[in-house]
Amino acid sequence: MSGPLVVVGDALLDVDVVGAVERVAPDAPVPVLDVREERPRPGGAALAALLAARDGREVVLVAPLADDAAASRLRSLLEPHLRLVPLAWGGSTPVKTRVRSAGQSLVRLDTGGADGPVGDPGAEVTEALAAASAVLVADYGRGATASPALRTLLARAAARVPLVWDPHPRGASPVPGARLCTPNGSEAARAAVEFGVPADLDGAVAAASRRGDALVRGWGASAVSVTLGARGALLSYGEGAPLVVPAPFVPCADPCGAGDRFAAAAAGLLADGALASEAVAGAVAAASAFVAAGGASAVRVDGAGPTVAPVVGGQDRAADVIAATRAAGGTVVATGGCFDLLHAGHVATLEAARALGDCLVVCLNSDASVRRLKGPERPLQPHGDRRRVLEALACVDAVVVFDEDTPEAALDRLRPDVWAKGGDYAGTELPESTLVRSWGGAAVVLPYLDGRSTTALVKTARDRGAALPSGNSQFADV
């Protein structure tokens, strides 16, 4: 469907004051931050709109804007990227300033945000909503979604195009007919109390399922997706078994903005004609990639920083993991191998490697690479399956498949701080040592569990298969 994605909601100004803490003040036991950079960016509904625009979409943002310096600064950040349709507002622009060092927030300072009346939408708002291919309501509890005139326009839009409502505890309830509502776990818990669901339910998934069902009926929505942070999201249609979309594991130093990334991705996918289940799956992937790349703190108004590509594996995924780890001051570890039949020896090596740092990237031999190394009967599993098994391990943060005989080209791209290999290399020079040392890294050897190998497993399976009566040799072709 043609037409812009229209984002409606409360716009905030976020500012990160970034510096280094290397000493304590002489007159008080407090850290001293040497400020190196100030990074302003849109927040609230304005961040959701910017992220949607970064998807390459035409975006219109309808938001109350005050007559103050912070609003002027917000306009200058947004107008190069999207069309801004302001609503008159008698309040003051909320400004959230985070003081950060080494990838961590030290303190947040909130200014502005005074309440005030929101003006009725004019012809420009009416025309924007009438032309929308989809609508995203990003409510931040500042009063925009309580406007009766605006709610009437939103209800009309919901009857014509997909409308996604990202609610807020202090905001108004979604208008009836929303295609998808996206509360997080705590928002769903608070909202569902109104519809008779207790606030103190046990079990995150079971509680989300019950609350999602109640909110679909109570809000008159087609579906409700309760976002569960690192667990992913649960999609309820009000009855029947819910769909749970798990999130891939990502190192998360700062989840700020993940909800906006999720809602913007879901709205865009619905605008493209996706089913609610497809939109939620894509939104989980996009939010995970966003958080892995540093979240809102890595967003730049000049176009740098994380985009929305829902990458869950491969080189881009590894790059996101490494960037987030280094932004938090962590250590990047890499290891490699074929991992054809995962066994206890593999797991011991992987767990030992992960313990050396703050993320672990596995360099995995491709099928062609394994055949050249092991012979034409190997691998037993294609590299796509081997990668998926590795990515399911808690100790593995990302997997990169390489096609060469050695992982050196992959290592040159990744540049880990530590390259770890399991096996009988102690006291000898690893083949990759010189390369890894060239950027200041270290190559180390990890303990190896004797008697565990894929070759031994294959031999055992064949021997046992050969001992079975004719016709029952299920292992004969291993």
PESULPE-V753143 format. One record per pair of residues at least 4 apart in sequence whose C-alpha atoms are under 6 Angstrom apart, sorted by the first residue. I is the first residue (numbers start at 1). GAP is how many residues later the second one is. Records with the same first field share a line. If there is no record, write none. Layout:
BEGIN
I->GAP ; GAP
END
This chain:
BEGIN
1->132
2->131
3->128 ; 129 ; 130
4->54 ; 55 ; 128 ; 129
5->54 ; 127 ; 128 ; 129 ; 130
6->53 ; 54 ; 55 ; 126 ; 129
7->42 ; 54 ; 128 ; 129 ; 130
8->53 ; 54 ; 55 ; 129
9->36 ; 54 ; 128 ; 129 ; 130 ; 135
10->35 ; 53 ; 130
11->33 ; 34 ; 35
12->31 ; 32 ; 82
13->29 ; 30 ; 82
14->26 ; 27 ; 28 ; 29 ; 81 ; 82 ; 83
15->24 ; 25 ; 82
16->22 ; 23 ; 81 ; 82
17->21 ; 82
18->17 ; 18 ; 19 ; 82 ; 83
19->14 ; 15 ; 16 ; 17 ; 82
20->13 ; 14 ; 81
21->11 ; 12
23->9
24->6 ; 7 ; 8
25->5 ; 7
42->4 ; 5
43->4
45->93
48->212 ; 216
52->212
53->4 ; 6
59->23
60->23 ; 24
61->23 ; 24
62->23 ; 24
63->23 ; 24
64->22 ; 23 ; 24 ; 25
65->21 ; 24
66->23 ; 25 ; 26 ; 27
71->22
75->4
87->32
88->30 ; 31
89->28 ; 29 ; 30
90->26 ; 27
91->23 ; 24 ; 25
92->20 ; 21 ; 22
93->19 ; 20
94->18 ; 19
95->15 ; 16 ; 17
96->13 ; 14
97->11 ; 12
98->9 ; 10
99->6 ; 7 ; 8
100->4 ; 5 ; 6
102->226 ; 227
103->224 ; 225
121->4
133->138
134->27 ; 28 ; 29 ; 137
135->28
136->27 ; 28 ; 29
137->28 ; 29
138->28
139->28 ; 29
140->28
141->27 ; 29 ; 30
145->27
146->26
155->20
157->4
158->5 ; 19 ; 20
162->17
163->15 ; 16
164->15 ; 16 ; 17 ; 103
165->16
166->15 ; 16 ; 17
167->16
176->44 ; 45
177->43 ; 44
178->43
179->43
180->43 ; 44
181->43
182->43 ; 44
183->4 ; 5 ; 43
184->42 ; 43
185->41 ; 43
188->4
189->10
192->5 ; 19
193->4 ; 5
201->6
203->4
208->4
212->12 ; 24
213->23 ; 25
214->4
215->4
216->4 ; 5 ; 7 ; 8 ; 22
223->13 ; 14
224->11 ; 12
225->9 ; 10
226->7 ; 8
227->6
228->4 ; 5
231->15 ; 16
232->13 ; 14 ; 15
233->11 ; 12
234->9 ; 10
235->7 ; 8
236->6
250->42
255->36 ; 40
256->39 ; 40
257->39
258->29
260->4
261->26
262->21 ; 25
265->18
266->13 ; 14 ; 17
269->5 ; 10
270->4
274->4 ; 5
279->4
283->4
285->25
286->22 ; 24
289->21
290->5 ; 16
291->4
292->28 ; 29 ; 32
293->13 ; 27 ; 31
294->4 ; 30
298->7
299->6
300->4 ; 5
311->6
312->5
313->4
314->85 ; 86
315->85
318->80
325->5
326->4
330->28
331->26 ; 27
332->25 ; 27 ; 84 ; 85
333->24 ; 27 ; 83 ; 84 ; 85 ; 86
334->26 ; 27 ; 28 ; 85
335->27 ; 84 ; 85 ; 86
336->26 ; 27 ; 28
337->27
338->26 ; 27
341->113
345->104 ; 107
349->73
351->44
354->6 ; 41
359->38
360->36 ; 37
361->36 ; 37 ; 38
362->37
363->37 ; 38
364->36 ; 37
365->4 ; 5 ; 36 ; 37
366->17 ; 35 ; 36 ; 37
367->16
369->34 ; 36
370->4
371->4 ; 5 ; 7
383->4
391->5
411->4
417->24
418->23 ; 24 ; 25
419->24
420->23 ; 24 ; 25
421->24 ; 25
422->23 ; 24 ; 25 ; 26
423->25
433->10
436->5
437->4 ; 5
461->14
462->13 ; 14
465->8 ; 10 ; 11
468->5
END
